[in-house]
Amino acid sequence: MSSHTKKNLKKDVENQAPNFGMPAELEARFARTALGGETLGLSHMKLAPSFRIPFGHKHEGQEEVYVVIRGSARIKVEDEIVELREWDAIRFDKNTMRAVEAGPDGVEYLAFGAGTDPRDAETVPGWWSDEEEAK
């Protein structure tokens, strides 16, 4: 068995967003399996301008880091809104609910996670609503 795996995130990893009923404004490429990761996950996410992911999510058994590689975003982390620009990195503790909204030029980011169960995710549809933000 080889000691490494090389994959192109755009060519070798399928956009899974349509498989989950997500709109065309979202691309989600989950590379853990393609790369043969056992405890490390890597995802490439791309959001159209001003698009907000329509659910919040958290992981019980893993922390994650997001790195913005293009554009800008706002992330709701629990009850706080955090602004991110290119090359900003943000780490989330285990069990930290969050959702991402792209800036006016869209956003592209990499998400790195460490955990043994790739299905460890709790999602909450509509978790970040405009009405809640206006309060």
C-alpha positions as CSV (number, residue, x, y, z in Angstrom):
1,M,0.0,0.0,0.0
2,S,1.2,3.5,-0.9
3,S,2.2,5.9,1.9
4,H,0.4,8.8,0.2
5,T,-2.6,9.6,-2.0
6,K,-2.9,12.4,-4.5
7,K,-6.2,13.7,-5.8
8,N,-7.4,16.9,-7.5
9,L,-10.2,18.3,-5.4
10,K,-12.1,19.7,-8.5
11,K,-11.5,16.8,-11.0
12,D,-11.3,13.7,-8.8
13,V,-13.9,14.5,-6.1
14,E,-17.6,14.7,-7.0
15,N,-19.7,17.7,-6.0
16,Q,-22.1,16.1,-3.5
17,A,-24.4,19.1,-3.0
18,P,-26.9,18.0,-5.7
19,N,-27.0,14.5,-4.0
20,F,-28.2,16.2,-0.8
21,G,-30.8,18.4,-2.6
22,M,-28.8,21.6,-2.2
23,P,-29.1,24.4,-4.7
24,A,-26.7,25.2,-7.5
25,E,-25.2,28.1,-5.4
26,L,-23.4,25.5,-3.3
27,E,-20.6,23.1,-4.3
28,A,-19.5,20.6,-1.6
29,R,-16.6,18.2,-2.4
30,F,-15.9,15.8,0.5
31,A,-12.4,14.2,-0.1
32,R,-11.9,12.0,2.9
33,T,-12.7,8.8,1.1
34,A,-11.0,9.8,-2.2
35,L,-7.8,10.5,-0.2
36,G,-8.1,7.4,1.9
37,G,-8.4,9.4,5.1
38,E,-9.0,7.4,8.3
39,T,-9.1,10.2,10.9
40,L,-8.6,13.3,8.7
41,G,-11.3,14.8,6.5
42,L,-10.9,17.4,3.9
43,S,-13.7,19.2,2.1
44,H,-13.7,21.9,-0.6
45,M,-16.7,24.3,-0.4
46,K,-17.7,27.0,-2.9
47,L,-20.7,29.3,-2.3
48,A,-22.1,31.8,-4.8
49,P,-22.2,35.5,-3.9
50,S,-24.3,36.2,-0.7
51,F,-25.5,32.6,-0.5
52,R,-26.1,31.2,3.0
53,I,-25.9,27.5,3.7
54,P,-29.5,26.7,4.6
55,F,-28.6,24.7,7.7
56,G,-26.3,24.9,10.7
57,H,-24.2,21.9,11.6
58,K,-21.9,20.5,14.3
59,H,-19.8,17.4,14.9
60,E,-19.9,15.6,18.3
61,G,-16.6,13.8,17.9
62,Q,-14.4,16.2,15.8
63,E,-13.1,19.7,15.7
64,E,-12.7,21.5,12.3
65,V,-10.7,24.3,10.7
66,Y,-12.0,26.3,7.8
67,V,-9.5,28.3,5.6
68,V,-10.9,30.9,3.2
69,I,-8.9,30.6,-0.1
70,R,-11.0,33.0,-2.2
71,G,-13.5,35.7,-1.4
72,S,-15.1,36.5,2.0
73,A,-17.7,35.1,4.3
74,R,-19.6,35.6,7.5
75,I,-19.9,32.6,9.8
76,K,-22.4,32.3,12.6
77,V,-20.7,30.4,15.4
78,E,-23.2,29.6,18.1
79,D,-24.5,33.2,18.9
80,E,-21.7,35.2,17.3
81,I,-21.1,36.4,13.7
82,V,-17.5,36.2,12.6
83,E,-16.2,38.0,9.5
84,L,-13.6,36.1,7.3
85,R,-11.4,37.2,4.5
86,E,-9.0,35.4,2.2
87,W,-6.5,33.2,4.1
88,D,-8.3,33.7,7.4
89,A,-8.5,30.4,9.3
90,I,-11.1,29.6,12.0
91,R,-11.2,26.6,14.3
92,F,-14.3,25.1,15.8
93,D,-14.4,23.0,19.0
94,K,-16.4,19.7,19.0
95,N,-20.1,20.3,19.4
96,T,-20.0,23.9,18.0
97,M,-22.9,24.8,15.8
98,R,-22.1,27.0,12.8
99,A,-23.3,28.1,9.3
100,V,-21.6,30.0,6.5
101,E,-22.8,32.9,4.4
102,A,-20.7,34.0,1.3
103,G,-19.7,37.6,0.9
104,P,-20.6,39.7,-2.1
105,D,-18.0,38.0,-4.4
106,G,-18.7,34.5,-3.1
107,V,-16.4,32.3,-1.0
108,E,-14.3,29.3,-1.5
109,Y,-12.9,27.5,1.5
110,L,-11.2,24.3,2.7
111,A,-12.6,22.5,5.7
112,F,-10.3,20.2,7.6
113,G,-11.7,17.8,10.2
114,A,-10.2,15.2,12.5
115,G,-12.4,12.3,13.7
116,T,-13.0,8.6,13.0
117,D,-16.6,8.8,11.9
118,P,-17.2,10.7,8.6
119,R,-21.0,10.6,9.3
120,D,-20.6,12.4,12.6
121,A,-22.7,15.5,11.8
122,E,-25.8,17.0,13.2
123,T,-27.7,19.4,10.9
124,V,-30.4,21.9,11.8
125,P,-32.3,23.3,8.8
126,G,-32.9,27.1,9.0
127,W,-30.6,27.5,12.0
128,W,-29.4,30.9,10.9
129,S,-32.5,33.0,9.8
130,D,-32.7,36.6,8.8
131,E,-35.4,37.2,11.5
132,E,-33.2,35.9,14.2
133,E,-30.3,38.1,13.0
134,A,-32.6,41.2,13.1
135,K,-33.2,40.8,16.9
